Amino acid sequence: MQIRPSGRSTDFIAPSFGYGCIGFNCSYCYMKRHKPEGLTVAKNIHDVLTAIDHHSWFADVDKPNQTHKHYVTYDIGCNEDLALHHKYYDFDKIVRFFKTHGKAFGSFATKYVNRKLLDYDPANSMRIRFSLMPQKYADLLEPGTSKILDRIIAIDEFLAAGWDVHINFSPVIVTEGWEQEYAALFQLVDKYVTTKHKVKAEVIFLTHNADKHKYNLDHGIPGEELLWRPDIQEDKVSEYGGRNIRYKHDLKNDYIYQFKMLHDLIIPWNTIRYIF
């Protein structure tokens, strides 16, 4: 039961309940680099939750920090879209664990608005992070996922149902006209999110991968003209030894500045927890 430090989206990354995806085929998905097809489902949920329980009481984390004021936070959906796959798990057990724990806090990102999750009341002890990008890019890069507007509208619904809700601007795509596309996205967020003081954000610029690039080309998966841009990207070797590609350091600093400037102009109420 390996629990790894994170420090950005959450304090730690928990052991996975599942690994893979059986609903979507997003062009940029890091999970698809390792498991192109199918979903592996863990049957030992109790063991995973027990590991989180034991770890949380001795976790060396200073609070408050940007992940949460009080709780030790764990990403429980790092290797899948947990909202999409929730029917494969005893989800009530997972919610009850965090709702009654008092120390540990569960978090996961999703591109799927699963309104069945509104039937659970985690009492603000779990966070759902709705991933957002301009719909123009989502149509190409993440076909079959929930529409961006539906994800935005769901923010207030999930807040009212007892969920802690943040926005996950990820991956941020840089291409011609990207500033205008993100400005329009921010305007939608400002228009439809009414419980503004509770919603924060994380921002992650695109990292792509050489093997995934080849896989996409070989299998006719669209979007490589947006994802594979050697003219503005540079090589990066990941901590696990994979050859990735990300925006060039100097250019990325400018992109981050432009993103933050637009963001703070249109939705200044939406605190950016971190951006990279």
Long-range contacts (C-beta under 8 A, 24 or more apart in sequence): 1-47, 1-48, 1-51, 3-51, 3-52, 3-55, 3-74, 6-75, 7-67, 8-202, 8-274, 8-276, 9-67, 9-75, 9-107, 9-109, 9-129, 9-168, 9-202, 10-67, 10-73, 10-74, 10-75, 10-107, 11-59, 11-61, 11-65, 11-67, 11-68, 11-72, 11-73, 11-74, 12-55, 12-59, 12-72, 12-73, 12-74, 12-75, 13-74, 13-75, 13-78, 14-48, 14-51, 14-52, 14-74, 14-75, 14-76, 14-78, 14-106, 15-42, 15-48, 15-51, 16-42, 16-48, 16-78, 16-79, 16-80, 17-41, 17-42, 17-45, 17-48, 17-76, 17-77, 17-80, 17-82, 17-89, 17-94, 18-42, 18-79, 18-80, 18-82, 18-85, 18-88, 18-89, 19-79, 19-80, 20-79, 20-80, 21-80, 21-81, 21-84, 21-85, 22-85, 23-81, 23-84, 23-85, 23-112, 23-144, 24-81, 24-84, 24-111, 24-112, 24-142, 24-143, 24-144, 24-145, 25-143, 25-144, 25-221, 26-111, 26-141, 26-142, 26-145, 27-140, 27-141, 27-142, 27-216, 27-221, 27-222, 27-223, 27-224, 27-227, 28-141, 28-142, 28-171, 28-206, 28-208, 28-212, 28-223, 28-227, 29-212, 30-207, 30-209, 30-212, 31-79, 31-80, 32-212, 32-215, 33-209, 33-211, 33-212, 33-215, 33-242, 36-215, 39-80, 39-85, 39-88, 41-85, 41-88, 41-89, 45-89, 45-90, 45-93, 45-94, 46-93, 49-93, 49-94, 49-97, 52-76, 52-97, 52-104, 53-97, 53-101, 53-104, 56-101, 56-103, 56-104, 57-103, 66-273, 66-274, 67-273, 68-105, 71-103, 71-104, 71-105, 71-125, 72-103, 72-104, 72-105, 73-104, 73-105, 73-106, 73-107, 73-127, 74-104, 74-105, 74-106, 74-107, 75-107, 75-108, 76-106, 76-107, 76-108, 77-107, 77-108, 77-109, 77-110, 78-108, 81-108, 81-109, 81-110, 81-111, 81-112, 82-108, 82-110, 83-108, 83-110, 83-112, 83-113, 83-114, 83-117, 83-128, 84-110, 84-111, 84-112, 84-114, 86-114, 86-116, 86-117, 87-116, 91-117, 91-120, 92-120, 95-120, 95-121, 95-122, 95-126, 98-122, 98-125, 98-126, 99-123, 99-125, 99-126, 101-125, 109-168, 109-170, 111-142, 111-145, 111-146, 111-151, 112-145, 112-146, 113-146, 113-150, 113-151, 113-154, 115-154, 115-157, 117-158, 117-161, 117-163, 118-157, 118-158, 118-161, 120-161, 120-162, 121-161, 121-162, 122-162, 122-163, 122-164, 123-162, 124-162, 124-163, 124-164, 125-164, 126-163, 126-164, 127-163, 127-164, 127-165, 127-166, 128-158, 128-163, 128-164, 128-165, 128-166, 129-165, 129-166, 129-167, 129-168, 129-202, 130-154, 130-155, 130-165, 130-166, 130-167, 130-168, 131-168, 131-169, 131-170, 132-167, 132-168, 132-169, 132-185, 132-189, 133-169, 133-170, 133-171, 133-172, 133-173, 133-185, 134-173, 134-178, 134-181, 134-182, 134-184, 134-185, 135-185, 136-181, 137-173, 137-181, 137-226, 140-222, 140-223, 140-226, 141-173, 141-222, 141-223, 141-226, 141-227, 148-185, 148-188, 149-188, 149-192, 152-188, 152-189, 152-192, 152-193, 153-192, 155-192, 155-193, 155-195, 155-199, 156-192, 156-193, 156-194, 156-195, 159-195, 159-198, 159-199, 160-195, 164-198, 165-198, 165-199, 166-199, 166-200, 166-201, 166-202, 166-273, 167-199, 167-200, 167-201, 167-202, 167-270, 168-201, 168-202, 168-204, 169-201, 169-202, 169-203, 169-204, 169-259, 170-202, 170-203, 170-204, 171-204, 171-205, 171-206, 171-207, 172-203, 172-204, 172-205, 172-206, 172-255, 172-259, 173-206, 173-226, 173-227, 174-205, 174-206, 174-229, 174-232, 174-247, 174-255, 175-226, 175-229, 179-258, 179-262, 182-259, 182-262, 182-263, 183-262, 183-266, 186-262, 186-263, 186-266, 186-267, 187-266, 189-267, 189-270, 190-266, 190-267, 196-269, 196-270, 197-269, 199-270, 200-270, 200-271, 200-272, 200-273, 201-263, 201-270, 201-271, 201-272, 201-273, 202-272, 202-273, 202-274, 202-275, 203-256, 203-259, 203-263, 203-272, 203-274, 203-275, 203-276, 204-275, 204-276, 205-246, 205-247, 205-252, 205-255, 205-256, 205-275, 205-276, 206-246, 206-247, 207-236, 207-244, 207-245, 207-246, 208-233, 208-244, 208-245, 208-246, 209-242, 209-243, 209-244, 209-245, 210-242, 210-243, 210-244, 210-245, 211-242, 211-243, 213-245
